[in-house]
Structure formats: structure tokens, C-alpha cells
Amino acid sequence: MRIPFVVLCLMVLGVFSVPHSANAQASIPSICNDDVAGKTEDQLKADLALCNAEIAKWQGVLSGTRDRVSSIDGDVKALTAKIKSAEATIKSKNIAISQLSKDISQRSQKISELEVLIDEGKKSLAQLIRRTNEIDSYTLAEVVLDSKNLSDFFVDLDSFFSIQRGLEAHFAKIRKMILETDDERRRLSDVQNQELDAKYVIETNKKTITKTEQQKKELLTATKLEAKSYEQIVADRQAKASQINAALFRLRGVDGGGIPFKEALLYARIASSYTGVRAAFILGILRQESNLGVNVGQCLLVDPNTGAGKGKNTGTPFANVMKPERDVPYFLEMMKRLGRDPYGTPVSCPQSIGYGGAMGPTQFIPSTWKGYDARIASAFKVSVGDPWNPEHAIMATAMFLQDLGAGRGGYTAERESAGRYYAGGNWATYGLGYAASVLAHAETYQADINFLDNK
């Protein structure tokens, strides 16, 4: 039996069909507003309720049409409903994140105020300690000869120690309040991260749905005009898949500048299965790194005692090609085990400050690679990891990202691990721009991976 053309097209795109046009649904105005500037908590709650109502409305449209499969035009309507639902959900997440930010800020302010109280109290306590030392230095003769009578002296002394005990109890209470408030702040930060993760997933899904909607509209147009056959659509998708697989994935320090994307994806997937770090995110890091540094692999080590070297092609002398006490001993040992010439294997040249010596496509310095060598060897059942082997290098990057927390998955974990990959402990100050670029690359690669998986 010949399968109708439209049904075949729907099978290729993998999207369910529902009746009627999307135009009427798309023209319904949104009642959800995520503008939070200057609004009170009650106003934010009201906006959140409207967003939730809109989400429910579009979910209702979606569920009400899912069972009525009849036309490509209906697919567009269902996809539009998904997009509208995602938009409303994103707005509700923005409101929730804004509310959490305010709560976190309030708790941070409370902690600051409590810490000021403790600082002021410490000054008072210091005065009491000095007074205590003065009292302890009194002799019985001095007490007797004091202008005060003896009973007054001991009454004052008792009052003094009572105040001291009261202050110490007060400090203990404030410290407890700080700990409790800080615990609440951390809990709210975790919730906020969960909201950010959920928002990122929704935004990514929305982009995917939008692309599918566009494909569906193109298919609808093609069907109406009878401009494309089923065979042509399949051929177009196969051509795109071949183009993605054959595209050069640039890696620093690799002959020819890189490897085919298909090969890079295979290595990233192996590394992902071993570490739990998303393959597209690994590729995003490598893409970001491949665009940094122009002197990669352009120097050779000359003097192992000083770490001095020279330009690979120019012979120009460099003073700090490799840090002698930190990197040279392990570099020589590893070169021996790999059977490479340590004085003929290119490494990175030094920057304006610091040392060079970074190795291979993912640019690990020897002392850092040393921490992953045994793990790489175990993963690939070899005696020594090779930083110039793209498969080993990509695995090392994935392991490093795993150690930085990327294996937890989600937007906030990946953003922080990318920031730490670039800026270490200062990631929140200096690493967010780098992280944003990495996540943008990862999003592009994830779209390509999804296409290849579903072509």
C-alpha cells in the first residue's frame, strides 16, 4: 500500500498533527507580564498568577488538539501552543527568580546588620576585658583603702560580671541568628539555581520547537505547491547531516587545525559517558579554547634546568618556555614513556607574563596533566595518557569539567564550571563572559547533535 505523501513527511519530521490554523491562536494577546521593575510583592504574585493561568490555557489548547490528527496546518497550531506555553513559563520563572533575588538580598542585609552588632559588641567586650584585668590587679589592701566602702566595691563588681555574662549570651544569640540566616540564604540560592536551570531548559526547548514550527510551515508550503517530493526532503536532511559530520572541528595543536566534527562528537560522547558531562558542553569548551591564543605549539624546550626554549620555526630564544621545578621533570618523564623527543615536541610559548609549556589540543601544562594521566590511562586501558591524542585530550577536558561540577548538569552547574575553567575561584567576577560564550557554542552543537540523532 502506498503511504500518502503528507503522512510520510510527518514521519520524517517526527511531529504530531492537529487540525485548524494557528493564526487565530497566535493572535491571542499574552496576559503574562514579567516586568518586575518597581513592583510590590503583591503585584508580583498577581503577575505570577496571570502567567500560570496563561500556561494552563496553552497546555489546554495543546492537550485538546493532540488527539485530532488530520493536517500539517494543525501541526503549526500545536507547535504555536507549545511556544506560547514556553514563553509564559519563562516569564513566570523570571518573576520567581526576581522574588528569590530580593529574598536573598534581604537575608544578606540582615547578616550584615548582625555582623555590625557583633563588631560593636566586641568593642564593648574589649573594654570589659580591660576592666576585668584592672579588677584582677586589685589587692585586698587597695580594696580596703579605696574611697568606696567595701560593700559598694563588691556590689559594683557583681554588676560588672553580670553585664559581662549578659553580653556573652547576647553574642551567642546573634551568632546563632547569623548561622540560621546564612543557611536560609544558601537554601534560597539553591532554589534560585533550580529556577535558572528550569528556565534555561525551557528557553532551549522553545528554540527547538520554533525551528520545528518553521520546518513544518516550509513543509506546508511545499505540499501546497507540490514543489518538493518526500525523496527530496529526505535527501536534503541527509545532505545537511553529511555537512555537519564533515565540518572541521578546530582543535589547537592538531595537524590540519582540527578533526571532522563526527570524530570530535564521538570522542565527546565517550568522555560524556565516562564523566557525566554533556557532550555538547565539552565541545563548547573546546570551541571556545580553540579561538584563544595564537602561539600554541610554536616553542621547543631547550634547557631543562632553566626551562628556556626557542621558537619552533624561528629559533627565537624564549626564557620561560616551561617552569623548571613545576613542569619540566614530569614533562621529561612523560616524553620518555610516550617515546617522544622532549626537545622536538612543540609546546606553547610563554605569554607576556608567566610560563608556556601547554601541550596538545586542550592545552594542559605538564603539572596539570599529571593529575589526570592515571585516570586517562585507566579509561583507555593504556600505560600513559597522551595530551597530543585528541581522544585523550578531550577526555581530560571532560574530567577537569567533572571535577569543577559540570557533571551535575543544568545551566547553573555548567555556567559555574565554565567560569571556573577560565578564572578559577574568581569565576563570578571574571569568568561569566567566557561561560556565556561557551554555553552559546554548546547550544549550537546540541542543535546539531539533535539533528543528527533524529535525521
ChimeraX attribute file (.defattr): number of C-alpha atoms within 10 A of each C-alpha:
attribute: neighborCount
match mode: 1-to-1
recipient: residues
	/A:1	3
	/A:2	4
	/A:3	7
	/A:4	9
	/A:5	13
	/A:6	17
	/A:7	14
	/A:8	13
	/A:9	21
	/A:10	17
	/A:11	11
	/A:12	15
	/A:13	16
	/A:14	12
	/A:15	17
	/A:16	20
	/A:17	22
	/A:18	23
	/A:19	19
	/A:20	18
	/A:21	16
	/A:22	17
	/A:23	12
	/A:24	9
	/A:25	16
	/A:26	14
	/A:27	8
	/A:28	9
	/A:29	7
	/A:30	13
	/A:31	11
	/A:32	21
	/A:33	17
	/A:34	18
	/A:35	13
	/A:36	16
	/A:37	8
	/A:38	8
	/A:39	11
	/A:40	11
	/A:41	12
	/A:42	9
	/A:43	12
	/A:44	22
	/A:45	16
	/A:46	14
	/A:47	22
	/A:48	23
	/A:49	14
	/A:50	18
	/A:51	26
	/A:52	17
	/A:53	15
	/A:54	21
	/A:55	23
	/A:56	15
	/A:57	14
	/A:58	21
	/A:59	18
	/A:60	14
	/A:61	18
	/A:62	19
	/A:63	12
	/A:64	12
	/A:65	20
	/A:66	16
	/A:67	12
	/A:68	14
	/A:69	13
	/A:70	15
	/A:71	18
	/A:72	26
	/A:73	20
	/A:74	22
	/A:75	28
	/A:76	28
	/A:77	25
	/A:78	30
	/A:79	25
	/A:80	22
	/A:81	24
	/A:82	22
	/A:83	23
	/A:84	22
	/A:85	25
	/A:86	24
	/A:87	20
	/A:88	26
	/A:89	23
	/A:90	24
	/A:91	21
	/A:92	27
	/A:93	23
	/A:94	20
	/A:95	21
	/A:96	20
	/A:97	20
	/A:98	18
	/A:99	18
	/A:100	19
	/A:101	16
	/A:102	12
	/A:103	16
	/A:104	21
	/A:105	13
	/A:106	14
	/A:107	20
	/A:108	16
	/A:109	12
	/A:110	16
	/A:111	21
	/A:112	13
	/A:113	13
	/A:114	18
	/A:115	15
	/A:116	12
	/A:117	13
	/A:118	18
	/A:119	13
	/A:120	11
	/A:121	16
	/A:122	15
	/A:123	11
	/A:124	14
	/A:125	17
	/A:126	11
	/A:127	12
	/A:128	17
	/A:129	13
	/A:130	12
	/A:131	13
	/A:132	15
	/A:133	11
	/A:134	10
	/A:135	12
	/A:136	9
	/A:137	10
	/A:138	10
	/A:139	10
	/A:140	9
	/A:141	8
	/A:142	10
	/A:143	15
	/A:144	12
	/A:145	11
	/A:146	11
	/A:147	9
	/A:148	10
	/A:149	11
	/A:150	12
	/A:151	9
	/A:152	10
	/A:153	14
	/A:154	12
	/A:155	10
	/A:156	11
	/A:157	13
	/A:158	12
	/A:159	11
	/A:160	15
	/A:161	13
	/A:162	11
	/A:163	13
	/A:164	17
	/A:165	11
	/A:166	12
	/A:167	17
	/A:168	14
	/A:169	12
	/A:170	14
	/A:171	17
	/A:172	13
	/A:173	11
	/A:174	17
	/A:175	16
	/A:176	12
	/A:177	15
	/A:178	20
	/A:179	12
	/A:180	13
	/A:181	19
	/A:182	17
	/A:183	13
	/A:184	15
	/A:185	21
	/A:186	14
	/A:187	13
	/A:188	17
	/A:189	17
	/A:190	13
	/A:191	15
	/A:192	21
	/A:193	18
	/A:194	16
	/A:195	21
	/A:196	20
	/A:197	19
	/A:198	18
	/A:199	21
	/A:200	17
	/A:201	15
	/A:202	19
	/A:203	17
	/A:204	16
	/A:205	15
	/A:206	20
	/A:207	15
	/A:208	15
	/A:209	17
	/A:210	17
	/A:211	14
	/A:212	18
	/A:213	21
	/A:214	14
	/A:215	14
	/A:216	22
	/A:217	16
	/A:218	12
	/A:219	23
	/A:220	19
	/A:221	15
	/A:222	14
	/A:223	17
	/A:224	10
	/A:225	9
	/A:226	10
	/A:227	10
	/A:228	13
	/A:229	14
	/A:230	17
	/A:231	11
	/A:232	11
	/A:233	16
	/A:234	15
	/A:235	12
	/A:236	12
	/A:237	16
	/A:238	14
	/A:239	12
	/A:240	16
	/A:241	19
	/A:242	13
	/A:243	13
	/A:244	19
	/A:245	19
	/A:246	14
	/A:247	13
	/A:248	17
	/A:249	21
	/A:250	21
	/A:251	24
	/A:252	27
	/A:253	24
	/A:254	16
	/A:255	9
	/A:256	10
	/A:257	13
	/A:258	18
	/A:259	18
	/A:260	14
	/A:261	19
	/A:262	20
	/A:263	16
	/A:264	24
	/A:265	20
	/A:266	13
	/A:267	20
	/A:268	24
	/A:269	21
	/A:270	18
	/A:271	25
	/A:272	22
	/A:273	11
	/A:274	14
	/A:275	20
	/A:276	18
	/A:277	25
	/A:278	25
	/A:279	24
	/A:280	24
	/A:281	28
	/A:282	31
	/A:283	28
	/A:284	24
	/A:285	25
	/A:286	24
	/A:287	20
	/A:288	19
	/A:289	19
	/A:290	21
	/A:291	11
	/A:292	10
	/A:293	11
	/A:294	11
	/A:295	16
	/A:296	22
	/A:297	23
	/A:298	19
	/A:299	31
	/A:300	27
	/A:301	28
	/A:302	19
	/A:303	16
	/A:304	20
	/A:305	12
	/A:306	16
	/A:307	23
	/A:308	21
	/A:309	26
	/A:310	20
	/A:311	20
	/A:312	19
	/A:313	9
	/A:314	9
	/A:315	11
	/A:316	10
	/A:317	15
	/A:318	20
	/A:319	18
	/A:320	22
	/A:321	30
	/A:322	33
	/A:323	23
	/A:324	18
	/A:325	13
	/A:326	14
	/A:327	21
	/A:328	24
	/A:329	15
	/A:330	16
	/A:331	22
	/A:332	17
	/A:333	12
	/A:334	21
	/A:335	16
	/A:336	12
	/A:337	13
	/A:338	14
	/A:339	9
	/A:340	12
	/A:341	11
	/A:342	20
	/A:343	16
	/A:344	12
	/A:345	17
	/A:346	21
	/A:347	29
	/A:348	28
	/A:349	28
	/A:350	23
	/A:351	12
	/A:352	8
	/A:353	7
	/A:354	10
	/A:355	21
	/A:356	27
	/A:357	30
	/A:358	26
	/A:359	24
	/A:360	25
	/A:361	27
	/A:362	25
	/A:363	25
	/A:364	21
	/A:365	23
	/A:366	23
	/A:367	18
	/A:368	14
	/A:369	24
	/A:370	16
	/A:371	12
	/A:372	18
	/A:373	20
	/A:374	15
	/A:375	16
	/A:376	23
	/A:377	15
	/A:378	13
	/A:379	15
	/A:380	13
	/A:381	11
	/A:382	11
	/A:383	13
	/A:384	18
	/A:385	27
	/A:386	22
	/A:387	25
	/A:388	18
	/A:389	15
	/A:390	22
	/A:391	21
	/A:392	24
	/A:393	25
	/A:394	26
	/A:395	29
	/A:396	25
	/A:397	23
	/A:398	28
	/A:399	24
	/A:400	20
	/A:401	24
	/A:402	21
	/A:403	12
	/A:404	19
	/A:405	19
	/A:406	26
	/A:407	19
	/A:408	14
	/A:409	16
	/A:410	17
	/A:411	20
	/A:412	21
	/A:413	17
	/A:414	27
	/A:415	26
	/A:416	20
	/A:417	24
	/A:418	30
	/A:419	25
	/A:420	22
	/A:421	19
	/A:422	19
	/A:423	17
	/A:424	15
	/A:425	12
	/A:426	12
	/A:427	20
	/A:428	15
	/A:429	10
	/A:430	15
	/A:431	21
	/A:432	19
	/A:433	15
	/A:434	20
	/A:435	26
	/A:436	15
	/A:437	17
	/A:438	25
	/A:439	22
	/A:440	14
	/A:441	20
	/A:442	23
	/A:443	17
	/A:444	14
	/A:445	22
	/A:446	19
	/A:447	16
	/A:448	17
	/A:449	19
	/A:450	11
	/A:451	14
	/A:452	17
	/A:453	9
	/A:454	12
	/A:455	14
